Amino acid sequence: MARFVLPDEPIRSLDEYLERGGGSLGLERAVDIGPAATIEEIRLSGLRGRGGAGFPTGRKWETVAQQTSGRRFAVCNAAEGEPGTFKDRTLMRRNPYQLVEGLFIAAFAVGASEAYIACKSSFEPEIEAVSRAAREMQNAGICHDCPLYIVGGPEEYLFGEEKALLEVIEGRPPLPRLLPPYEVGLYAAVPDSGWEAGARRGAVDDANPTLVNNVETLSNVPHILAGGADWFRLMGTPSSPGTQVCTVVGDVVTPAVAEVEFGTPLMEVIERVGGGVPRGRQVKAVFSGVSNRVVTADQLDVPVSYEGFQAIGSGMGAAGFIVYDDTACMVEVARMFSRFLYVESCGQCPACKLGSGEITDRLTQLEGGTADDTTIGVIEGWLQRVTDANRCYLPVQEREVVASILNAFKDEVAAHLQMGRCPRPRILPLPKLVDLDAGRVVYDESFHRKQPDWTYVDPPR
């Protein structure tokens, strides 16, 4: 099995990173061939963003590099908050040096004057590891002349949305901007750049285009520059080259994070990474976070690749696979995911906040046995309107994940209506991960106390 991004044991010093062949080869080659050729190498490699959308990385870099309005910035999105996902935190713990090197290569390629790593303040082991790596590499001169700043931010899910990420770096709440970072970046002073009006650091009318890539994307970059695009394409599939760091949690024997080659069947990933479901149980549904349509039991042979998941009408997301066996109630899963998105919605778009709230309320009624014949119609009506004038992808997630569950498990919906109660009562924890190590998973037990205004109800005494 091809592996190069995720080592078995943490790399704890620059010397160890250098001994393993990292540390400067990728950056040295980038500097040697120049920014344009560096971007071309990334483009030829076929590297796609590992944050969820799978956008071609070389094309994104080229778009930012071609902008001429103001300064340029490079940002690493390390604010991992997708339920079911722990890959970026694992990468930062195991090898923060490749991330720092990858960010410096990206900054060099697009002509950035400053680089940032934006991470949740609660990610203390990750912040310590990345800070140590940045300090050691800068002290050793393994970077070009580009200041690197590490910014801590809030727990909110939208912190990981790239437009909201820039707001946090600038000291504001994670409220997504109207325009994408490559058009309006950090410290821009153009109209409609964010939630708050007014001048920011930088010249008036300068857009300051900003590159945003996530941890895993940037962690691949040094290896591609050192080994070459042709080497990278030896792994994976033509449309999804390389490897993917996957998280497998839920109803599995050993929740874990591991690196697999693109093209591996999903069921093989569930068994190899997560140990499969307990004996006597069957996989009922798999979700790639809360961003995409459900993968049902008859689709488990789908290749883990962008084109594979697209072919079955779903998406890879951040490869955080939440597995449910045949004891799980899918109406409860829909309610739980809907409530997560409702609570985390920022409220800038009324249809999103109101719609996701109404959908959550109706799913709660359905699960609790108080629904009536109008309930499903109300849910379907809101699913059509929840995305109206959306600034970010969150309401699309609400529509896709909830609609897919209701369509795929119509018999369970009907059973709830007929019986007036849940036929599979079982407490399902929201798979929002606080920690994952050696098969031991820790979910965020405080999230059920979080309210739609992002405050928390005090726990019972």
Secondary structure as UniProt FT lines:
FT   HELIX           14..19
FT   TURN            20..21
FT   HELIX           25..33
FT   HELIX           35..45
FT   TURN            50..53
FT   HELIX           57..65
FT   STRAND          73..78
FT   TURN            83..84
FT   HELIX           87..94
FT   HELIX           96..110
FT   STRAND          114..120
FT   TURN            121..122
FT   HELIX           124..139
FT   TURN            140..141
FT   STRAND          148..153
FT   HELIX           157..160
FT   HELIX           162..169
FT   TURN            170..171
FT   TURN            181..183
FT   TURN            186..187
FT   TURN            191..192
FT   TURN            204..205
FT   STRAND          210..214
FT   HELIX           215..227
FT   HELIX           229..232
FT   TURN            233..234
FT   STRAND          243..250
FT   STRAND          256..261
FT   TURN            262..263
FT   HELIX           266..274
FT   TURN            279..280
FT   STRAND          283..288
FT   TURN            289..290
FT   STRAND          295..296
FT   HELIX           297..299
FT   TURN            300..301
FT   HELIX           306..311
FT   TURN            312..313
FT   TURN            317..318
FT   STRAND          320..325
FT   TURN            326..327
FT   HELIX           330..344
FT   HELIX           350..368
FT   TURN            373..374
FT   HELIX           375..385
FT   TURN            386..389
FT   HELIX           394..408
FT   HELIX           410..419
FT   STRAND          433..437
FT   TURN            438..439
FT   STRAND          440..443
FT   TURN            445..446
FT   HELIX           447..449
FT   TURN            452..453
//
